[in-house]
């Protein structure tokens, strides 16, 4: 039963993102941001460094790291996304990024073959993040590091529930925005020491956010209804207008960058 459910979700991820892959290549949210700048600043890589961008999407993170690494492997579960990676590399004139079709919980690379593993705005789609972390631990050399940037649910249960609900209405392939405490527990279990490098509020425009994922109109309207019916505490937390009347409004979702370094066996 669980195996069939997992395959259903993976099939849904591939179908959803195959249909909207080009939207992510042109997404300003994915192309840049203070988290990406911080990730680059944290990475003191040598000239021969190898980087894995896990769950690369359209490849913006891989392209950013291509400027400081010898080789970047951009892997994703959706072939259409990898076609966008190749297109983006051509547009930017970057020739040290390779696209690889792969699932994060079963990666086709040799142990200790990377100096850095990065993932950005992808992990909330992973069915088994704990398995992916074990894979990353296997792939990193002894002095390597892992950088995770993603949406992070707040520790407050009501805010957590609200976030997961609007995410699922927008995109049924969403799995979970984990809390920072959950990430740190999973990292420890996988053999990483972790630290929170930064927390930040990701500002999203509702119209662009739903358009990027081709959210059905009825689902977008349900999300707006949830915003309008939310408690004052939820409205303050997500910084939504007192009353939402159109798609053209901004709101925020909590995000963070976490660094993991391999603990000694």
C-alpha positions in Angstrom: 0.0 0.0 0.0 2.7 2.5 1.0 4.8 1.6 -2.0 1.9 2.3 -4.3 1.1 5.6 -2.5 4.7 6.7 -2.9 4.8 5.9 -6.6 1.5 7.8 -7.1 3.0 10.9 -5.5 6.2 10.5 -7.6 4.2 10.2 -10.7 2.2 13.3 -9.7 5.4 15.3 -9.2 6.7 14.3 -12.6 3.4 15.2 -14.3 2.9 18.5 -12.5 6.5 19.8 -13.1 6.7 18.5 -16.6 3.8 20.8 -17.5 5.3 23.9 -15.8 9.0 23.4 -16.1 9.6 26.5 -18.3 7.9 28.7 -15.7 10.6 27.8 -13.2 13.4 28.8 -15.7 11.9 32.3 -15.8 11.0 32.5 -12.1 12.6 35.5 -10.3 12.2 33.8 -6.9 14.3 30.8 -8.1 16.8 32.8 -10.1 18.1 34.9 -7.1 17.7 35.7 -3.5 19.6 36.5 -0.3 19.7 32.8 0.6 21.4 31.9 -2.7 23.9 34.8 -2.1 24.6 33.4 1.4 25.0 29.9 0.2 27.7 31.0 -2.3 29.4 33.1 0.3 29.6 30.1 2.7 31.2 27.9 0.1 35.0 28.1 0.1 35.6 25.7 -2.7 38.9 24.8 -4.4 39.3 25.1 -8.1 38.7 21.3 -8.6 35.6 21.2 -6.4 32.6 19.0 -7.5 29.1 20.2 -6.5 25.8 18.3 -6.6 22.6 20.3 -6.9 20.0 17.8 -5.7 16.4 18.5 -6.9 17.8 21.2 -9.2 14.6 22.3 -10.8 15.4 24.6 -13.8 19.0 24.9 -12.6 19.4 28.4 -11.2 21.3 27.2 -8.1 23.6 25.0 -10.2 24.4 27.9 -12.4 25.3 30.1 -9.4 27.7 27.5 -8.1 29.2 26.9 -11.5 31.2 30.1 -11.1 33.1 28.8 -8.1 33.3 25.0 -8.8 35.1 22.9 -11.4 32.0 20.8 -12.0 28.4 20.9 -11.0 26.0 18.0 -11.4 22.4 19.2 -11.6 20.0 16.3 -10.8 16.3 16.2 -10.8 13.5 13.6 -11.0 11.7 15.3 -13.9 13.2 15.1 -17.4 11.5 18.3 -18.5 13.3 20.2 -15.7 16.6 18.9 -16.9 15.8 20.2 -20.4 15.3 23.7 -18.8 18.7 23.3 -17.1 20.4 22.7 -20.4 18.6 25.6 -22.0 19.6 27.9 -19.1 23.2 26.8 -19.3 23.2 27.7 -23.0 21.6 31.0 -22.4 24.2 31.9 -19.8 27.2 30.4 -21.6 28.0 28.0 -18.8 29.7 24.7 -19.8 30.6 23.1 -16.5 27.1 22.0 -15.5 25.8 18.5 -16.3 22.2 17.4 -16.1 21.4 14.0 -14.6 18.1 12.3 -14.2 18.0 10.9 -10.7 15.9 10.5 -7.6 17.4 12.0 -4.4 16.9 8.9 -2.3 18.8 6.7 -4.7 21.6 8.7 -6.4 23.8 7.0 -9.1 27.1 8.5 -7.9 30.1 7.0 -6.2 30.7 7.5 -2.5 32.8 10.5 -1.5 32.5 12.0 -5.0 31.4 15.5 -4.1 32.8 18.4 -2.0 29.4 20.1 -1.6 25.8 19.1 -1.9 23.2 21.9 -2.2 19.5 21.9 -2.5 17.1 24.8 -2.8 13.3 25.0 -2.8 13.1 21.3 -3.6 13.1 19.3 -0.4 9.4 19.9 0.4 8.6 17.6 -2.5 10.7 14.7 -1.2 8.9 11.6 0.0 11.8 10.4 2.1 14.1 13.3 3.1 15.7 11.1 5.7 16.8 8.7 3.0 18.1 11.6 0.8 20.2 12.8 3.7 21.8 9.4 4.1 22.6 9.5 0.4 24.2 12.9 0.7 26.3 11.8 3.6 27.5 8.9 1.5 28.4 11.1 -1.4 30.3 13.8 0.5 34.0 13.6 1.0 35.1 13.7 4.7 35.4 17.5 4.7 32.4 18.1 2.6 29.2 20.0 3.5 25.5 20.1 2.8 23.5 23.3 2.3 19.7 23.2 2.4 17.6 26.3 1.6 13.9 25.7 1.7 10.6 26.8 3.1 10.4 26.0 6.8 7.2 25.5 8.7 7.1 27.4 11.9 7.0 25.5 15.2 3.5 26.9 15.9 1.1 24.1 15.0 -1.7 26.3 13.7 0.8 28.2 11.4 2.3 24.9 10.3 -1.1 23.5 9.4 -2.1 26.6 7.5 1.1 26.6 5.5 0.7 22.9 4.5 -2.9 23.5 3.5 -2.3 26.4 1.1 0.8 24.6 -0.3 -1.3 21.5 -1.1 -4.1 23.5 -2.7 -1.6 25.3 -4.9 0.3 22.1 -5.8 -1.0 18.6 -5.0 2.5 17.1 -5.4 3.6 19.0 -2.3 4.7 16.7 0.5 5.7 18.8 3.5 7.5 22.0 4.6 9.4 20.7 7.5 10.2 22.7 10.6 13.7 23.6 11.4 13.6 21.3 14.4 12.6 18.4 12.2 15.4 19.1 9.7 18.0 19.2 12.5 16.7 15.9 13.9 16.8 14.2 10.5 20.3 15.6 9.9 21.6 14.3 13.2 20.1 10.9 12.4 21.8 10.8 9.0 25.3 11.7 10.5 25.4 15.4 10.2 26.1 18.2 12.6 23.9 21.1 11.7 23.6 24.8 12.2 21.0 27.3 11.0 22.8 29.8 8.9 20.0 32.2 8.3 16.2 32.5 8.6 14.3 34.8 6.2 10.8 35.6 5.0 10.3 34.8 1.4 8.0 37.3 -0.2 5.6 35.9 -2.8 3.2 37.5 -5.1 0.0 35.4 -5.1 -0.7 35.8 -8.8 2.8 34.8 -9.8 3.0 32.0 -7.2 -0.2 30.3 -8.5 0.5 31.0 -12.2 4.0 29.4 -11.9 2.4 26.1 -10.8 -0.7 26.4 -13.1 -2.9 26.2 -10.0 -6.6 25.6 -11.0 -8.8 28.7 -10.6 -11.0 27.0 -8.0 -8.0 26.1 -5.9 -6.6 29.6 -6.1 -9.9 30.9 -4.9 -10.0 28.4 -2.0 -6.5 29.7 -0.9 -7.8 33.3 -1.0 -10.8 32.2 1.0 -8.5 30.6 3.6 -6.5 33.9 3.9 -9.7 35.9 4.3 -11.1 33.5 6.9 -7.8 33.1 8.9 -7.3 34.3 12.4 -5.5 37.6 13.0 -2.5 35.7 14.2 -2.3 33.8 10.9 -2.7 37.0 8.9 0.1 38.7 10.8 2.4 35.6 10.4 1.9 35.5 6.7 1.6 39.3 6.3 -1.5 39.1 4.2 -3.9 42.0 3.6 -6.8 42.3 6.0 -9.1 41.5 3.1 -8.0 39.7 -0.1 -10.1 40.9 -3.1 -7.8 40.0 -6.1 -4.9 37.8 -7.0 -2.5 40.8 -7.0 -1.2 40.8 -3.4 2.0 39.7 -1.6 2.4 37.5 1.4 5.4 35.8 3.1 6.4 32.3 4.0 9.1 31.4 6.5 12.4 30.0 5.0 15.9 29.1 6.2 19.3 28.0 5.2 20.8 25.1 7.1 24.3 23.8 6.8 25.2 20.2 7.6 28.8 18.9 8.1 29.6 15.2 8.4 30.2 13.9 11.8 33.1 11.6 12.3 32.3 7.9 12.3 
